[in-house]
Amino acid sequence: MSEAIRDLVQGVVDGSLSDDELTDWLRGVYDEGLAEPEIIALTEAMRDSGDVLEWSPDISELIVDKHSTGGVGDKVSLVLAPALAACGLRVPMISGRGLGHTGGTLDKLESIPGFRVEISTAELRGQVDRIGVAMVGQSDALVPADCRMYALRDVTGTVASIPLITSSIVSKKAAEGLSALVLDVKFGRAAFMVERERAEELARSMVDAANGMGIHTTAVLTSMEHPLGCAIGNSLEVLESVESLCGSGPEDLEELVCVQGGILLHATGLAEDAQTGAVMIHDSLQDGSAFERFRLMVEAQGGDASILDSDASLMRGLGLMDPNLNTTELSVGESGWVEGIDAMAIARVCLGLGAGRIRLGDSVDRAVGVILEAQVGDRLEEGEPWMVLYHRNEVDRGTLEGLLDSITLSDEEIRPESRIAEVFE
């Protein structure tokens, strides 16, 4: 069976397999699924369809990465990757662009003037060797089989197949030559997998495939009911990431960064356990070493690192925020404890403002977005602001009313829960 799968993937790459033949196979997988050995064989064949990064023996065991299934306000990568580098790991993070209501790491990074997400493999290796971290886009040389397969999955309605999602995600991470991987798999109203059971099924499939390929892999199942952090929108999320890198970011973001970072430090032997690793990550945020790695990465990839030398309040006038934006402040009509904030409702508004794309070729307005002035568990008094909207054109009344309905208040005190539902290997 593995030989047949390799022949199929080769046919995908060299064009000897027609679109009709590939479509029939994709639909068969969507309907019938694949057994675990077949998923591993497919993932390995896709990884080997292009270049696979190789590392010198002295750092090969330190090469790590993370993957998130996407969410609203999810800027974990921007904070975690430099923090890992500050703690001694090497992170050749190959990321993607946003599509639909989920933001993309590359779009956020390109908010920084001059930042290049397309660099050569040689540059990537050199940068990871020198400063420990690079965050780039996927080149045509890495996992070319996935490009054609995903395009056909998109038009044939087979995107939601767990075996196909697994092979697509894990093959690209495996092509980085990883020693360890952490997966942030989200569930909830604003997640790709809304139901927790379905998210867990995907997480276990990816863990089994990656571990089966020799990559020490852990999945963290996390909730995506309300936005992560306070910023939604590309430039705004960079600002919040910088605050987090300086030890003053929102608690829910810091929790995910520290937990996922601790897992990777333990997996590679740099920490005696995940809890110790989490403390190491936290320390790197507090002592400035994580921020310094981020600054070095921005500089190495052509970004204007000078804007990072000012505090967040000044960054708004130094290129990360457009001074011509309009702002609209929303306030609550009654007092209460914040019980819920509908991440999906806010994401749809941000998408309408231009912060995301519906199709891959769409342009993105990186400046627009939302800042939440309150999170779940905070107390708000009547008339107190809870959101600021950054936009270019007038926002219609229906949109504003929808945003006002996206917050739920309670008369009783609300204690925010951890976003982390489960961790498993």
BELRADA-V382182 format. One record per backbone hydrogen bond with DSSP energy under -0.5 kcal/mol. NH is the residue of the N-H (numbers start at 1). CO is the residue of the C=O. E is the energy in kcal/mol with one decimal. If there is no record, write none. Layout:
NH:CO:E  NH:CO:E
//
This chain:
5:1:-2.2  6:2:-2.2  7:3:-2.2  8:4:-2.1  9:5:-2.5  10:6:-2.3  11:7:-2.1  12:8:-1.7  13:9:-1.9  14:10:-2.9  15:11:-0.9  17:11:-1.8  18:16:-0.6  22:18:-2.5  23:19:-2.7  24:20:-2.1  25:21:-1.8  26:22:-2.8  27:23:-2.5  28:24:-1.8  29:25:-2.3  30:26:-2.5  31:27:-2.3  32:28:-2.9  33:29:-2.4  38:35:-0.6  39:35:-2.3  40:36:-2.4  41:37:-2.2  42:38:-2.6  43:39:-2.7  44:40:-2.7  45:41:-2.2  46:42:-2.3  47:43:-2.5  48:44:-2.4  49:46:-1.2  50:47:-1.0  51:141:-2.9  53:175:-3.0  59:56:-1.9  60:56:-1.5  62:59:-2.1  63:60:-0.9  64:62:-0.6  64:90:-2.7  65:180:-1.2  67:182:-2.0  69:184:-2.1  73:71:-0.6  74:71:-0.6  75:73:-1.3  78:75:-0.5  79:75:-0.8  79:76:-1.0  80:76:-3.5  81:77:-2.0  83:79:-1.5  84:80:-2.7  85:81:-1.9  86:82:-2.2  87:83:-1.1  88:85:-1.5  89:84:-2.3  90:62:-2.6  91:132:-2.8  92:90:-0.5  93:91:-1.3  93:134:-1.7  94:92:-0.5  95:93:-0.7  95:136:-3.2  99:102:-0.9  100:357:-3.6  102:99:-1.1  103:71:-1.1  106:96:-1.8  108:104:-1.7  109:105:-2.5  110:106:-2.3  111:108:-1.6  112:109:-1.8  113:111:-0.6  115:112:-2.1  116:301:-3.1  117:115:-0.5  119:117:-0.7  124:120:-2.6  125:121:-2.7  126:122:-2.5  127:123:-2.7  128:124:-2.5  129:125:-2.4  130:126:-2.0  131:127:-3.1  132:127:-0.9  132:128:-0.9  133:127:-0.5  134:91:-2.3  136:93:-2.5  137:117:-3.0  138:95:-0.6  142:139:-1.2  143:141:-0.6  146:143:-1.2  147:143:-0.7  147:144:-0.5  148:144:-1.1  149:145:-2.1  150:146:-3.0  151:147:-1.8  152:148:-1.9  153:149:-2.4  154:150:-2.4  155:151:-1.3  156:152:-1.4  157:153:-0.7  158:153:-1.8  159:153:-0.7  161:158:-1.3  165:161:-2.7  166:162:-2.9  167:163:-2.2  168:164:-1.9  169:165:-2.6  170:166:-2.7  171:167:-1.6  172:168:-1.1  173:169:-1.7  174:170:-3.0  175:171:-1.6  176:173:-1.4  177:174:-1.9  178:173:-0.5  179:63:-3.5  180:63:-1.3  181:216:-2.6  182:65:-1.7  183:218:-2.8  184:67:-3.6  185:183:-0.9  185:220:-2.0  186:184:-0.6  187:222:-2.0  188:193:-0.5  188:194:-1.3  190:224:-1.9  191:188:-1.9  193:186:-0.6  194:192:-0.8  199:195:-2.2  200:196:-2.7  201:197:-1.9  202:198:-2.1  203:199:-2.7  204:200:-2.8  205:201:-1.9  206:202:-2.4  207:203:-2.6  208:204:-2.5  209:205:-2.2  210:206:-2.7  211:207:-2.7  212:208:-2.1  213:209:-0.8  213:210:-0.9  214:211:-1.7  215:210:-2.4  216:179:-2.1  216:214:-0.6  217:215:-0.7  218:181:-1.9  219:424:-3.1  220:183:-3.6  221:219:-0.5  221:422:-3.1  222:185:-2.1  222:220:-0.6  223:419:-2.1  224:187:-3.0  228:72:-2.7  229:227:-0.6  232:370:-2.6  235:366:-2.9  237:233:-2.5  238:234:-1.6  239:235:-2.2  240:236:-2.1  241:237:-2.2  242:238:-2.4  243:239:-2.0  244:240:-2.2  245:241:-2.6  246:242:-1.1  247:244:-1.9  248:243:-2.8  254:250:-2.2  255:251:-2.4  256:252:-1.6  257:253:-2.2  258:254:-2.7  259:255:-2.7  260:256:-2.3  261:257:-2.3  262:258:-2.5  263:259:-1.9  264:260:-1.6  265:261:-2.3  266:262:-2.1  267:263:-2.3  268:264:-1.5  269:266:-1.2  270:265:-1.9  271:265:-1.3  277:273:-2.1  278:274:-2.3  279:275:-1.8  280:276:-1.9  281:277:-2.2  282:278:-2.5  283:279:-2.6  284:280:-1.8  285:281:-1.4  286:282:-1.6  287:283:-2.7  290:284:-2.3  291:245:-0.7  291:284:-0.5  292:288:-2.0  293:289:-1.7  294:290:-2.0  295:291:-2.6  296:292:-2.4  297:293:-2.2  298:294:-2.6  299:295:-2.3  300:296:-2.5  301:297:-1.9  302:299:-1.5  303:298:-2.8  304:113:-2.2  305:303:-1.5  307:304:-1.2  308:305:-1.5  309:306:-1.4  310:307:-0.7  314:311:-1.4  315:311:-1.4  316:312:-0.8  317:314:-1.7  318:315:-1.8  320:315:-1.3  321:315:-0.7  323:321:-0.6  325:322:-1.7  326:391:-3.6  328:389:-2.1  330:387:-2.9  332:384:-2.1  336:380:-2.6  337:410:-3.1  338:378:-3.1  339:337:-0.6  339:408:-3.2  340:408:-1.5  342:406:-2.8  343:225:-2.3  343:341:-1.0  346:342:-1.8  347:343:-2.4  348:344:-2.2  349:345:-1.5  350:346:-2.4  351:347:-2.5  352:348:-2.1  353:349:-1.7  354:350:-0.8  354:351:-0.8  355:350:-2.5  362:359:-2.1  365:354:-3.2  366:364:-0.9  369:390:-2.0  370:232:-3.0  371:388:-2.4  372:230:-3.1  373:371:-0.5  373:386:-2.2  374:386:-0.9  377:338:-2.6  378:375:-2.3  380:336:-2.9  383:332:-3.0  384:381:-2.5  386:330:-2.6  387:330:-1.4  388:371:-2.5  389:328:-3.2  390:369:-3.1  391:326:-2.6  391:389:-0.6  396:394:-0.5  400:396:-1.9  401:397:-2.6  402:398:-2.1  403:399:-2.0  404:400:-2.3  405:401:-1.8  406:403:-1.1  407:404:-0.9  408:340:-2.9  410:337:-2.4  416:414:-0.7  421:221:-3.2  421:419:-0.6  422:221:-1.2  424:219:-2.2
//
